[in-house]
Structures are given as structure tokens and as C-alpha cells.
């Protein structure tokens, strides 16, 4: 029985699960559930008294019955409890089931969401969005664990002896308690369930919201993707496009999707990009590159491309993300910037270079300025020295003294010439040199140049001039410069020619090729300027280009020396410099400065030992022959009108040394008062001035004395002692020629004009000193100051007073001329800038009077003369000395407009720069009045 | 008495040197002084009074020429400037001369503003010079009154 009970009990315990099916079907299980509570009381009522007594059978059976009853009751109770238990378990299971179902659902949903997010990216944002949910999941798994713990703690312990009533009772009580607890748990579980259901519901709402947010974010992303100025695409591992944003507008989506770059378009850069993408895919490293495309589709464009590989969940490469931005403009700008920077650097370098050059130039300029100043400073005293030496040469000297003196004079002249060259150079370089436009006769110029050259000729050379018939009789140009060029070239030619001939050839040519390029030059003066100068004179004239060849049969110039021929201070070679002397300035001045300044060109052709030809081409204006303007050159003034007809037509001159019979100048013997006065003027000019250039342009049209002047004897000395035959012979003996003696005599006989001139002069003045003495009985020289500024007058007057010279004053050029008409002066100090008639013009008029013997030029100029009567003429005739060259010293303010060159050009002898000082005046007076 | 003379002479010397150093005068003024001797004891003063008369006249001319509304005859202004330049150069009025050089450049450039500015400056400058020289002459007078002799001032 006991065993049975045990088994039953055990059965009850073990097979509790079997029960519910039987019991569960009963409809009144609710009752049963309630019953145990009531039964507890009944059990309590049953009091079991254990008494060891003798069993009464009746009683035993009764007892047995009641025991049976009790045990069956107990069994029932147990069954009921088990049922209850089962029921609870079932409920719990149900609950568990539903919970796990919910969890599964949630998981599924989560997975769904995760997958959804995964699809787009596994970015951080997605993780953030799902954070809540994962928390929730974690908490549910926690609850599961808790539940199992609860089950574990369920143990039933019974203290009573097994299978006694007490035992069962106790067991029942415990079970009841357990039941109670279980019910309590159930209730709580239900509560929790409800709660979790509620939380589930409340969780559902954020999901909605999140979805909405996601949708918005997606829209935003889409917007950005479609409007960003970049191309974005995704390509699979074969580099076929899966999708693309902002493709090139002319391509349709189906043109791109599923294709590779190479298949879509071709051209430069496409392949490169394809390669690049491949590379990225292979390496698995995102990278950037700039690729320039040159395609038919969109032309030349540069893209900055960013490519990154894309992996699937397993970490396999499945394609690339590709992003391209057009940076054509930026690249262009960048390149531009680079170029600019480069330019900047270059410019900076150039700037520093330039600064250096400027510095050097400034230094050079300063040096030049200094050179010019120094030259100028040297020239003044030197001209004094040479002048004095020349005067000295007119005195009685023995032969040795004379030779020494001649060396002195020629050296002095050389230095003067050199200084003049330097001054010319600095003048041209500083752009100060002004060109004059005066009328002149080219034939005469050539003739004069040749005559001058012949005068100092010490070799047996033939000098010839050849002028084409079509060369105009008169042209307009800067005669002074042209003369200088010719003189320079001729003297060069003579220097380097030992036998044969030297000549000048003039011919008219058509406009040369270089004129157009010359116009573009930055020369200070271009022909245009000269032309415009003339246009101001109001004469519409035509330009004629004259080509002038200066040829010789000299030593020639080696070809390699030609390029440096025209450089300053350069000669063909050092040997030449030693042998022939010279500074090497002449040609440089001729070419670069004078000829080109006038808009012409100087070239040279040469053959060694055969000779050289220097050719210069210059533009001239053709003058109308009968137009006598005040600008007329002195050369045209010089020749008397009666000779013009002869002069102008002849085109060939020849000068041969030593053989005077062959001297076949076109001109016949010149006679007349004009010529006489002219020659006298010239001689005094040389004495007082001594400038080589002046000498050349003050020379008379014919002076046989020059052409026959031989070797060491100068022209002055020759004419100083014209009567002293013995002396004359002495000079001739100096020369190697034997014919000179005859020639000299021949000249004197054949040209009465010249001899008569000499005779005429000689009684009057053997020396210039005597001239002064004879002409002025009073010892004080007369000085005229021409100055308009009364303060200057006052100061100068006071200075002259202190120096012991009384002065007369004229306040302008006209007054000066009037004063000169009235009386004779020994010196004129002439201000340059004056009202009514300025110093330069006045000087020119005075010189013209000295040359022509009348004031016609002045009258033409509009100068109102005091006494235009015969009185003046008589005056002039009476006093021969009045026609000697009057020293005129300019007083300049030393500005550019009052340059010394201009003073000389206008016939002034010297100048003093203002403000006048005692020292300067003293020097000047010493030079001209001693 | 001697002390006074010595003091005045010192003062005169310093003052004259300061005039040179400040550029009011140059060597030409020294030249002028050399010309003053027994024969013409007031030569410098005469020349200078003439000069200042000229200044008044010429500046008046320039002002009138520049005052013309419309076209200004710059050649007229230039002529006056040239005159003033010559005069100032002759008396050694260095600053006035310097201004005249600038003035002339403006004149040649027909720069009205520059001309007017120069005119004003010249006006100020010659007046300043006049006061300074008057001071100097006063000093000279004082020296003479005190029985001393006007010292030769060696500028270098």
C-alpha cells in the first residue's frame, strides 16, 4: 500500500503533466481552483489523535473508512493542486510562447530595418537609430534568464514522515503556499505582460517617427545627390555602372547603366580613369586623382575623381563608389596662377636687373655729366691757350720757336677737337642735341669740306668731289652736322690713305628701305621731327634722299673690324690706334648719333689695301631757290649773288696738292670787297676762337693759301709774312715738294685778289696787337653790355668798374645793333634771353653785317636802325677795323634752352654762365682784350 | 664800448652765416659784397632795394597774369619768372632763384596749380629774405654807430 502510495505519489509528482488533459477538460475547473482554499479549513478541522489502543474492528473499519476517505480526499486535493500547477504552467507557457513570438516578431522587424539600413550604408547614423531597439532586445533576453531562475527555486520540502497525514497535510499546506506564490507570480507576470504590451505599443510609435525621419533624410540626400555639382556613381566589380547621379545631360540612364566608362565614351583620359578605378578596386584603397578628359562628348574637361571600393558583408569587394568633380576652371586658374607666379618671379628678377641697370645708367650718366662738365671746363681755358698761341704765332719768331709753337697749336687744336667730340657725344646721348633746319647748298658744302681738308693735307693725295646733276641746288638740313660728318669722314679717309685719292660723291636716291623701321626707333629725333620743324616755317617742301659716298684708296678695313668700327672709343685695331692716333670717337658720333639722329644711315664697305667707302644717306627738304629766309645758312650768304649761277651748276671739284696749276675748282678767281673783308674776318676768327669746327665753317670759298699750305707751316704764318720771300721759302723747304716754291709764286701772281688783299692788310696790321693799337688811340677797350635785367646790369656794371672797364649798356638786341652802328666796340657781352630781339638773333645779324658790310639782314628782320644813311657806310669805309670780327661773349643762364652749342652756332665766340662773377668776367676780358 | 662792438660783430657774423646756411643767400651775394667799396659804400643796399622793387613789380605782373579767368598767358608769366630768376641769381637770393627754376618749369608745363603755388611761395620767400636782410643791415648800422667796422664774413 505504502509502496503503492509512494508510487502514486511519485506518479503524482512525476506525471503531473498528464493530469491537466483529464482535469483540464472539466468545465468547473474554476471551482476546483477555488476549492483548496476551503479545504484547508476542513483539513484543519480534522484532528488526528494518535492513541496506541487496541484496535476495535468496528472502529478500525470505521477508521479505515475515514482514512480511505481522507486519503482519497487528499488524493483529490493533490490532484487538484497538480491540476492547478499544470494550469499555471500552461498559462505561463502560453505567455512565454506569446512573448517569444513577440520577440521573434520584433527581431524580424529589427532585422528588416537593419537590412533596410544596410542596403544604403552601414554608417553610424543607422546604428544610432537602432540603439533603442537593441536595448529592448537585450532586456527581453534578460527576462528570460530571470524566469529560469524562478523555476529553479521551486522545491518542495516536507519535514513530516512520509505518507502520514501530517506529511500530506504539511505537504498540502506547502503546496498551497506555493500555489499562492505561483498565483501571485502569475498575477505579476500578467501585469508585466500588460506592461510590456504597452511598451511594445509605445515602441511602435517611434518606429513610425523614425521611418518618417528616414524618409525625410532620404529625400534630403536625394536632393543633395541630384543637385551637387559632382558626378556620383556606383560601379560593380566589372566597373559597370549600377547607378549614377548627375550624369552628362545628353546621356540617358540606359546609356550608362550596365556599361563601363570605355563603352560609354572615348577620348583622352577615359582609359586613364578606367585604369584608375581598376587600380583602386585591386588595391582596395580609396584614392583621389585628377584626370583630364578630352572627349567628343564634352570637350576638354578636368575632373577630380575620388574612388573607393565597396565591400559586402563578407568583406568581398563588390564594386566601387565613384565621385567626380569638374575642376577644369580651378585647374586652369591654378595653372594661370603658376604661370603668374613664374612671371612674377621673372619680373622680379628683371626688376632687380633693371634696378641694377638703372643704377649703372645713373652712374654712367653722372660720369658722362662729369665728363661733359670737365670737358667744358677744360675747353674754355684751352681755347684761351690755343688762341694766345695763335696770336703768338703772328709775332716775329725764329724758326725753332715757330716749330714749337706750331706743335703747340696743332696739339691744342687736337685736344679741342677731342673735347668737342666728347661734348657732342654727351649732348646727343642726353638728347639735348637739337637739329637745325637751314638752307644750304650741298655742292658748296662738299667743296668747302674738301678745301679745308686740302688745306691741311700733308700727303700727295687727290681730293675730288663729284655731285650728280639731279642733286638740288639748295636743300634744307642741319648743315653744321652734315659738315661735321663730312669733315670727319674725309679726315678719316685722308688719315688712312697714303696715296691715290679721296673723294666725296653725292647723288639722289629713292627713299631707302630703312625709313619705315627707323620711324619706330626711339631716337630722340626722327626725320619726322625735322620735317615738322620745317613745317612750322610754313613751306610745304618735298623730301629728297641724298646718298653721300666718301671713298678713299687707303689701307681699308678688315671685315672683322667693321662691326666695332662705329663703337665709341674703338678703332679697327690697337695697332691702328698707335699708328694713326685718334680717339675713335669720330665715327661713333657720325653714325649712331648724327646720321641716325637726322633719320639717315651710315654704312661702310671696304677692302683691305684697296680702300673704303663710307656711305651715308640722309633726307633733306628741297628748298625753293629764291626764298631768302633769315634761316639761310652762312654759306649761301657767303657766296656773292653773282657767283651763284656758276656755283650751283658745277658738280665736280678736284684738289691736288703741290700742283697749283692743276687746281681746277669750278670757281673762277674771286674778287671784290666782300671777299676781302671775308678773309680778314676769317683770320681773326681763327685767332680769337681757335675751334676746329669754327675754322671749318668760317673758311672762305676759295683760299689758295690753304690748299698750298705745306707741312709744318700753318695758314696764318703763311699769310703773316707774305712779303718775306725768304721766310716763305723756308716753309716750303720744310716740305718734300720742290714744286711748292713755284706754286707759291704762281698763286701770288695769278690771283691778284689774294695778293692785293695781303698788301692791303699788311700796312695796317702786322700783328693783331698793332691793329688794336692803331684802331684805338685811347687805351681803354670799349665794351658793350647787352642785358635787359637792370639788376644784372647793375651788378655787371659794378664788376666791370672794379675791373677798370667802363661799359656801355644796351637793354636788348636792337639797342645793341644801334650801339654797334654808332661806334666800335672791342667786346660785346650779350645776354641770350632778351625781349624785342634776343642775343642769338642779334649776334647773327651782327655777323651778317660783318660779312656783308651792310645791315640789310637786320633791316629785313625788322630792326629799326638809327641811321640808315650813308654816314654809316662812310664810317665803315673809314675804319677798316670795324669790319674785323667782333668778339661776342654770351651770358647764358646755363639752361638747356640757352646751350653753349647754340651760342656757338649763332656766331658767338664764348660764353659766361650766369650769375656773372668777377672771376669769370676777368677771365673773359683777359681772353679777348689783351 | 668795445665789448658791445665785439658782441654786435659776433652777432652779425653769426647771422650772416645763418643766412647762408639756411640757403637764403649764396656766393653771388659774396660777390656783391666784394663790389662794395669806398666808391660805392651802399652798393649792396642799392642793388637789393632795386631787387625788392623788382620783386614787387614782377610778382604783381605774375599775379595779374595768373589771375586771368579763362586762358592764362603763360609766356607772360614765364617772362616775369625769367626776369626774377635772373635778378635773384645776380644778387645771390638762392631760395628765390630756386623757386623761380621750379616756377619756370610749371610755367612751361602750363601747370596752373603749380604756378599759383610757386607764386605764393616766391612772395613769401622774398618777403622773408627782405626782413632778414633788413635785420642784417640794421646790425651793420648798429656796428657802425657803435664805432666798429662791419666784419668780412668768410662763409667757408
Interface residues (C-beta under 8 A of the other chain):
Chain A: X788 X789 X790 X791 X792 X794 X795 X798 X799 X801 X802 X833 X835 X893 X914 X915 X916 X917 X918
Chain B: X27 X28 X31 X32 X34 X35 X37 X39 X40 X43 X46 X47 X50 X51 X54 X79 X82 X83 X85 X86 X87 X89 X90 X91 X92
